[in-house]
């Protein structure tokens, strides 16, 4: 019984034809390309902050850490730094 992988697939080197551009043609074509920056059409809507207070250090933070013991250690360190700065850990 033939498998799906037994079908004949052309090698990419065999797919090149005489009509394809040569590397020299592609290099010469690059000289006529002028890069331009895209202009944004849509304006970003400012995100509304939903918090109990806007005063830094008075907000509540919930932290959860996934991963290995190194990630947990980093999370504990960050929680300690935030608590020292006045944030309430919930």
C-alpha contacts under 8 A as a table, 3 or more apart, distances in Angstrom:
res1	aa1	res2	aa2	distance
2	X	6	X	6.34
3	X	6	X	5.50
3	X	7	X	7.95
4	X	7	X	6.35
10	X	14	X	6.47
10	X	15	X	6.72
11	X	14	X	5.26
11	X	15	X	6.60
12	X	15	X	5.15
12	X	16	X	7.28
13	X	16	X	6.05
16	X	20	X	6.74
17	X	20	X	5.63
21	X	24	X	7.95
21	X	25	X	5.78
21	X	26	X	6.55
22	X	25	X	5.16
22	X	26	X	6.42
23	X	26	X	5.08
23	X	27	X	6.18
24	X	27	X	5.12
24	X	28	X	6.21
25	X	28	X	5.19
25	X	29	X	6.18
26	X	29	X	5.11
26	X	30	X	6.44
27	X	30	X	5.26
27	X	31	X	7.11
28	X	31	X	5.61
28	X	32	X	7.65
29	X	32	X	5.76
29	X	33	X	7.20
30	X	33	X	5.36
40	X	43	X	7.33
51	X	54	X	6.79
51	X	59	X	7.05
52	X	59	X	6.52
53	X	58	X	6.55
53	X	59	X	6.11
54	X	58	X	7.69
54	X	59	X	7.50
55	X	58	X	5.88
55	X	59	X	7.49
56	X	59	X	6.94
57	X	85	X	5.97
57	X	86	X	4.56
57	X	87	X	4.70
57	X	88	X	7.98
58	X	86	X	6.19
58	X	87	X	5.43
58	X	88	X	6.96
59	X	87	X	5.64
59	X	88	X	6.40
60	X	87	X	5.91
60	X	88	X	4.63
60	X	89	X	5.85
60	X	90	X	6.36
61	X	87	X	6.75
61	X	88	X	6.04
61	X	89	X	4.99
61	X	90	X	5.90
62	X	89	X	5.90
62	X	90	X	5.12
63	X	75	X	7.77
63	X	79	X	7.50
63	X	89	X	7.58
63	X	90	X	7.84
64	X	75	X	7.76
65	X	71	X	6.77
65	X	72	X	5.87
65	X	75	X	6.09
66	X	71	X	6.84
66	X	72	X	7.07
67	X	70	X	7.85
67	X	71	X	5.74
67	X	72	X	7.08
68	X	71	X	5.36
68	X	72	X	6.54
69	X	72	X	4.96
69	X	73	X	6.12
70	X	73	X	5.02
70	X	74	X	6.22
71	X	74	X	5.07
71	X	75	X	6.14
72	X	75	X	5.00
72	X	76	X	6.20
73	X	76	X	5.16
73	X	77	X	6.21
74	X	77	X	5.05
74	X	78	X	6.18
75	X	78	X	5.13
75	X	79	X	6.07
76	X	79	X	5.05
76	X	80	X	6.14
77	X	80	X	5.13
77	X	81	X	6.29
78	X	81	X	5.05
78	X	82	X	6.15
79	X	82	X	5.14
79	X	83	X	6.02
79	X	89	X	7.42
80	X	83	X	5.08
80	X	84	X	6.08
81	X	84	X	5.12
81	X	85	X	6.35
82	X	85	X	5.03
82	X	86	X	6.62
82	X	87	X	5.53
83	X	86	X	5.24
83	X	87	X	4.90
83	X	88	X	6.15
83	X	89	X	6.72
84	X	87	X	7.28
